[in-house]
Amino acid sequence: MRPTRILIAESAGFSPRALQTLRAAGAAVTAADLTRAGLMRAIGSADVVWVRLRTRVDAALLDR
């Protein structure tokens, strides 16, 4: 079974402890401070997308 692929799209200020916990649970975590264009390119390879307040998740993003 492959690990869950988690994309953290707003990594600035993201808790290092939370990253460690996710990785310790076996997740393949990518943490980056992405623009919307960067997120549009990266979202297709993720199982989970973790955003905070800056990112607007809409149909165009989810259809990727």
N, C-alpha and C positions, 0 to 999 in steps of 0.2 A: 504494500500500500504506500502510495507516495504521500509526502507531507502536505498539509494544507499550505497553499501559497497565499501569504498575506502581504498586501501592498499598503504601506503607510504613506499616504500621499502628502501629508503635512508633517514632516519630521522635526521641524524647528520647535524646540521646547518639549518634544516627546520624551517621556520618562525613560531613562536608560534601564531602570528596574523593570518597567513594563516590557521593554524589548527583550530583556534577559528572560523574563517569565515566559513570553511567547515562544522564544527559541528553545527554552528548556522543556516546553510542552511538545516539542517536535515540529513546530511550524517552520516553514521556510519564509523568513521575513525579509522584505525589501523595504528599507526606509529611505525616503527621499523627499525633498521639498520641491514638489512638482508644480509647474504651471498647468493650466487647463490643457494646453496642447500636449504637454508631456504626459499627463494623466490619460488623455485620449489614446496615446500610443501604448502606454503600459498596462492599461486596465484589462486587456484581453487575456493576459497570461496569469491573472490573479483569480483566486477563489473568493477572497475577501478583500474588500477595499475599505480602508480605515481613513476617514476624513474628519476634519474638525469643523470650524466655523467658516473658513475662507472658501471652501469648495462647494459649489452648487452641484448637486447630483440631480440630473434630469434624464429624460428619455434618450437624448442623443448620447449621453455618456453610458447609460446602461445598455444601449444597443450594441456597444462595441464588444 
